[in-house]
Structure formats: C-alpha cells, structure tokens
C-alpha cells in the first residue's frame, strides 16, 4: 500500500490516507470471520439479558426513562450509544496497542502520514464497525423484542451519533497518547469509559444514583450523548441542545487531544521506544 506525501503531512487530513488505513483494518478483520460473528452474537445475548431484566421488573413507571416506553427500550439505546462512545474513546488506544504488539507502529509513524490522519485512520474501522453493530442491535430490539422506535427523528439520531463520535474521539486521542508512552494503558481505557457510562445513564437513569453522585453524572459529556439519542429516538425532538453541547466539547478538546497524541509519538520516536511493547 503506497501513501504519497503531502506538502504538510504534519497537519493535513487526506481522506484517501484514512480510507487506506480503514481498508487495511477491514481486510485484517475479515480474515477472522468467526470472531466477527461471535461478537455480534454476544451483543444479541446482551440485549436478551436486559430484555428479561425488564420483564422481571415491570413496576418502573415512577422512574424517568427519558421518554423511553419501557426499561428495555431505555437500555437498548444505552447499549448502542455505549458501543459508539467506546469505539470513539478506546478505538485508537486499542489499535495503537495492537500495532505495538505486531511491531508495525514504527513503520506507520515513519510514513508521510500526518498525526490527524494516523489517529483518524487507526480508529475509523473500529468506529464504523461499532455503528454497524449498533444499527443491527436496534433492528433486533425493534423487530424481534418489541421495542418501539416509531417516533424516531432520523436526523437527530445521525446528528447525535456524529456529535458523540467527535466529542469522544478527543478522549480516544488522550488515551492513545497514554498507550504510546506507557504501553499498557488498556486497564485505564476500560476503567474510564465504563465508569463514565455507568455514572451518566447507560443502563439506568442517573436519578437513581446516590445524591452525591448524581451531579457528577449530570455534567459528564456521556450524559448528553445518552439523553440526546433517547430524545431523538423516543420523542423525535429535544436533541438539539445535547448535540450542541457535544459539538462545543469536541471543538475545544479534539485539537488538544491531537496535540497530545502527536507529542507522545514524537517522544516515543526520540526515546526509541516505538517498537517496545
């Protein structure tokens, strides 16, 4: 695969370079078809767990479910947006770690590829696969398990997903920088994203949290992603404010994350540790 140099490879973002990295990762993933199928089946099993939990605890009318007609519908959207947030925030770190273990990170870094191209290109396939999984799970929840998505604003759904991806890609850049420097940042990656999801309403409303935790959950950026997507799907309106918060968050934090990721790569190159894992 040949990637031609640009006039300013340190700051450019060329779509053909990103697509080349996506095609590479897709071809690699396609060679493990059984793993892809098992991944999808595991997600369906996860949906079934929440479906039967919702049938066990049916007396939840007093709890605010963000417009969702049932707890299962509430949790289904939580699962989908968690996939997207997880891909955006951990995809780069996971890919960096894999490149380290395969010994290919140094070969990528010395190519005429800018830091934005490298960060977007390495995380893009993981994100696209997460979007596909999320759409498949919503389809299963709606057609097979009876979740009602009849009021969905498709414009709002797409806008919230894109805004959430942009917002949490900044966290992905920071976590990717950690992995480049310290090598074993996967535990931190999992802990941060899991904690944010739990505190901001992934699988239950933040109103059931202890009083001292609820204000923390209310201001986490993940909360705006969950609330925005549920508003778009179950009410068809009310998602614009959440999308605006996520976009403002991304405008502020993405350049900072790209800078940190670039500095981490430069530090590892000077120290000669790109090939270490």
C-alpha positions as CSV (number, residue, x, y, z in Angstrom):
1,X,0.0,0.0,0.0
2,X,1.5,3.3,-1.1
3,X,0.6,6.6,0.5
4,X,2.1,9.7,-1.2
5,X,3.4,12.5,0.9
6,X,1.6,15.8,1.1
7,X,3.1,19.3,1.3
8,X,2.4,19.5,5.0
9,X,2.0,15.9,6.4
10,X,2.2,17.1,10.0
11,X,-1.2,18.7,10.0
12,X,-3.2,17.6,6.9
13,X,-6.1,15.2,6.8
14,X,-6.3,13.5,3.5
15,X,-9.4,11.2,3.0
16,X,-7.6,8.7,0.8
17,X,-5.0,8.1,3.5
18,X,-7.7,7.5,6.1
19,X,-9.5,5.2,3.7
20,X,-6.3,3.3,3.1
21,X,-5.9,2.6,6.8
22,X,-9.6,1.6,7.0
23,X,-9.3,-0.9,4.1
24,X,-6.2,-2.4,5.8
25,X,-8.0,-2.9,9.1
26,X,-11.1,-4.3,7.3
27,X,-9.1,-6.9,5.4
28,X,-7.5,-8.0,8.6
29,X,-10.8,-8.2,10.5
30,X,-12.4,-10.1,7.5
31,X,-9.9,-12.9,7.9
32,X,-11.3,-13.7,11.3
33,X,-15.0,-14.2,10.3
34,X,-15.9,-16.4,13.2
35,X,-14.7,-13.7,15.7
36,X,-17.0,-11.2,13.9
37,X,-20.0,-13.5,14.1
38,X,-19.4,-14.3,17.8
39,X,-19.0,-10.6,18.5
40,X,-22.4,-9.9,17.1
41,X,-24.0,-12.9,18.8
42,X,-22.6,-11.7,22.1
43,X,-24.2,-8.4,21.6
44,X,-27.6,-10.0,20.9
45,X,-27.1,-12.1,24.1
46,X,-26.5,-8.8,26.0
47,X,-29.8,-7.4,24.6
48,X,-31.6,-10.5,25.8
49,X,-30.3,-10.1,29.3
50,X,-31.7,-6.6,29.5
51,X,-34.9,-7.8,27.9
52,X,-35.6,-10.4,30.5
53,X,-34.5,-8.0,33.3
54,X,-37.1,-5.6,32.0
55,X,-39.8,-8.3,32.1
56,X,-38.8,-9.2,35.7
57,X,-39.0,-5.6,37.0
58,X,-42.1,-4.1,35.4
59,X,-43.1,-1.7,38.1
60,X,-40.8,1.2,37.0
61,X,-43.4,3.8,36.0
62,X,-42.2,6.3,38.6
63,X,-38.7,6.4,37.2
64,X,-37.9,8.9,34.5
65,X,-36.7,6.8,31.5
66,X,-36.0,9.8,29.2
67,X,-39.1,9.3,27.1
68,X,-38.5,5.6,26.6
69,X,-41.7,3.5,26.7
70,X,-40.0,0.7,28.7
71,X,-36.9,-0.1,30.6
72,X,-35.8,-2.4,27.8
73,X,-36.1,0.4,25.2
74,X,-34.1,2.6,27.5
75,X,-31.4,0.0,28.0
76,X,-31.3,-0.8,24.3
77,X,-30.3,2.7,23.4
78,X,-27.8,2.7,26.2
79,X,-26.2,-0.3,24.7
80,X,-26.0,1.3,21.2
81,X,-24.6,4.6,22.3
82,X,-22.1,2.8,24.6
83,X,-20.8,0.9,21.6
84,X,-20.3,4.2,19.7
85,X,-18.7,6.0,22.7
86,X,-16.5,3.0,23.4
87,X,-15.3,2.9,19.8
88,X,-14.6,6.6,19.7
89,X,-12.8,6.8,23.0
90,X,-11.0,3.5,23.1
91,X,-10.6,2.6,19.4
92,X,-7.4,4.5,18.9
93,X,-5.8,3.2,22.1
94,X,-6.7,-0.4,21.2
95,X,-5.3,-0.1,17.7
96,X,-2.1,1.5,18.9
97,X,-1.7,-1.3,21.4
98,X,-2.2,-3.9,18.6
99,X,0.2,-2.1,16.3
100,X,2.8,-2.2,19.1
101,X,2.3,-5.9,19.6
102,X,2.5,-6.6,15.9
103,X,5.6,-4.4,15.6
104,X,4.1,-2.3,12.9
105,X,3.6,1.0,14.8
106,X,7.1,2.4,13.8
107,X,6.5,1.5,10.2
108,X,3.3,3.5,10.2
109,X,4.8,6.5,12.0
110,X,7.7,6.9,9.6
111,X,5.3,7.1,6.6
112,X,4.4,10.6,5.2
113,X,1.1,10.4,7.2
114,X,0.0,13.3,9.5
115,X,-0.9,12.9,13.1
116,X,-4.6,13.6,12.4
117,X,-4.6,11.1,9.5
118,X,-3.0,8.4,11.7
119,X,-5.3,8.9,14.6
120,X,-8.5,9.1,12.5
121,X,-7.4,6.2,10.2
122,X,-6.5,3.8,13.0
123,X,-9.7,4.4,14.9
124,X,-12.1,4.7,11.9
125,X,-12.7,0.9,11.2
126,X,-13.4,0.3,14.9
127,X,-15.9,3.1,14.9
128,X,-17.6,2.1,11.6
129,X,-18.0,-1.5,12.9
130,X,-19.5,-0.2,16.2
131,X,-22.0,1.9,14.2
132,X,-23.0,-1.2,12.2
133,X,-23.3,-3.3,15.3
134,X,-25.4,-0.6,16.9
135,X,-27.8,-0.4,13.9
136,X,-28.1,-4.2,14.0
137,X,-28.9,-4.3,17.7
138,X,-31.6,-1.6,17.3
139,X,-33.1,-3.7,14.4
140,X,-33.2,-6.8,16.6
141,X,-34.7,-4.8,19.5
142,X,-37.4,-3.3,17.4
143,X,-38.3,-6.2,15.1
144,X,-37.8,-9.2,17.4
145,X,-38.0,-7.9,21.0
146,X,-40.8,-5.4,20.6
147,X,-39.0,-2.1,21.4
148,X,-41.0,0.9,19.9
149,X,-38.9,3.3,17.8
150,X,-41.9,4.7,15.9
151,X,-41.3,8.4,17.0
152,X,-37.6,8.4,15.9
153,X,-36.1,11.5,14.4
154,X,-33.6,10.0,12.0
155,X,-31.9,13.4,11.5
156,X,-31.5,13.7,15.3
157,X,-30.2,10.2,15.6
158,X,-27.5,10.8,12.9
159,X,-26.5,14.2,14.3
160,X,-26.2,12.9,17.9
161,X,-24.1,9.9,16.8
162,X,-21.7,12.1,14.8
163,X,-21.5,14.7,17.6
164,X,-20.8,12.0,20.2
165,X,-18.1,10.4,18.0
166,X,-16.4,13.8,17.5
167,X,-16.6,14.6,21.3
168,X,-15.3,11.2,22.5
169,X,-12.6,11.0,19.9
170,X,-10.8,13.5,22.0
171,X,-10.7,11.1,24.9
172,X,-9.5,8.5,22.4
173,X,-6.6,10.7,21.4
174,X,-5.6,11.3,25.0
175,X,-5.8,7.6,25.8
176,X,-3.9,6.7,22.7
177,X,-1.1,9.1,23.8
178,X,-1.0,7.2,27.1
179,X,-0.7,3.8,25.4
180,X,2.1,5.2,23.2
181,X,4.1,6.3,26.2
182,X,3.3,3.7,28.9
183,X,2.4,0.7,26.6
184,X,-0.1,-0.8,29.0
185,X,-3.0,1.7,29.1
186,X,-5.8,-0.7,28.3
187,X,-6.8,-1.0,32.0
188,X,-7.1,2.8,32.2
189,X,-9.1,2.9,29.0
190,X,-11.6,0.3,30.2
191,X,-12.0,1.9,33.6
192,X,-12.6,5.4,32.3
193,X,-15.2,4.6,29.7
194,X,-17.0,2.0,31.9
195,X,-17.2,4.5,34.8
196,X,-18.4,7.4,32.6
197,X,-21.1,5.2,31.1
198,X,-22.4,3.9,34.4
199,X,-22.5,7.4,36.0
200,X,-24.2,9.1,33.1
201,X,-27.2,6.8,32.4
202,X,-26.1,3.9,30.2
203,X,-28.2,1.3,31.8
204,X,-30.3,3.1,34.4
205,X,-31.4,6.7,34.9
206,X,-29.0,9.0,36.9
207,X,-31.9,9.8,39.2
208,X,-31.3,6.5,41.0
209,X,-27.7,7.3,41.8
210,X,-26.8,8.4,45.3
211,X,-27.3,12.2,45.9
212,X,-23.6,12.9,45.9
213,X,-23.0,11.1,42.6
214,X,-26.0,12.4,40.6
215,X,-24.5,15.9,40.0
216,X,-21.3,14.3,38.6
217,X,-23.3,12.1,36.2
218,X,-25.3,15.1,35.1
219,X,-22.3,17.0,33.8
220,X,-20.4,14.2,32.2
221,X,-20.3,14.6,28.4
222,X,-21.5,11.0,28.1
223,X,-24.8,12.1,29.7
224,X,-25.6,14.4,26.8
225,X,-25.0,11.6,24.3
226,X,-27.4,9.2,26.1
227,X,-30.0,11.9,26.7
228,X,-29.7,13.2,23.1
229,X,-30.1,9.9,21.5
230,X,-33.0,8.8,23.6
231,X,-34.8,12.1,22.8
232,X,-34.2,11.6,19.1
233,X,-35.4,8.0,19.2
234,X,-38.3,8.1,21.6
235,X,-39.6,11.7,21.3
236,X,-38.4,12.8,17.9
237,X,-37.3,16.2,19.3
238,X,-35.4,17.8,22.1
239,X,-32.0,16.5,21.0
240,X,-30.6,19.7,19.5
241,X,-29.3,21.1,22.8
242,X,-27.4,17.9,23.7
243,X,-25.9,17.8,20.2
244,X,-24.7,21.4,20.6
245,X,-23.0,20.6,23.9
246,X,-21.2,17.6,22.3
247,X,-20.1,19.7,19.4
248,X,-18.8,22.5,21.6
249,X,-17.0,19.9,23.7
250,X,-15.4,18.4,20.6
251,X,-14.3,21.8,19.2
252,X,-12.4,22.5,22.4
253,X,-11.0,19.1,23.2
254,X,-10.1,17.5,19.8
255,X,-7.2,19.8,18.9
256,X,-5.8,19.3,22.4
257,X,-6.0,15.6,22.1
258,X,-4.4,15.6,18.6
259,X,-1.6,17.7,20.0
260,X,-1.0,15.3,23.0
261,X,-1.1,12.3,20.6
262,X,1.5,14.0,18.4
263,X,3.7,14.8,21.3
264,X,3.5,11.3,22.6
265,X,4.6,9.9,19.2
266,X,7.5,12.4,19.0
267,X,8.6,11.5,22.5
268,X,8.5,7.8,21.7
269,X,10.4,8.3,18.5
270,X,13.2,10.2,20.3
271,X,13.4,7.7,23.0
272,X,13.4,4.8,20.5
273,X,10.5,3.0,22.2
274,X,8.0,2.8,19.3
275,X,9.0,-0.9,18.8
276,X,8.7,-1.7,22.5
277,X,5.6,-3.3,24.0
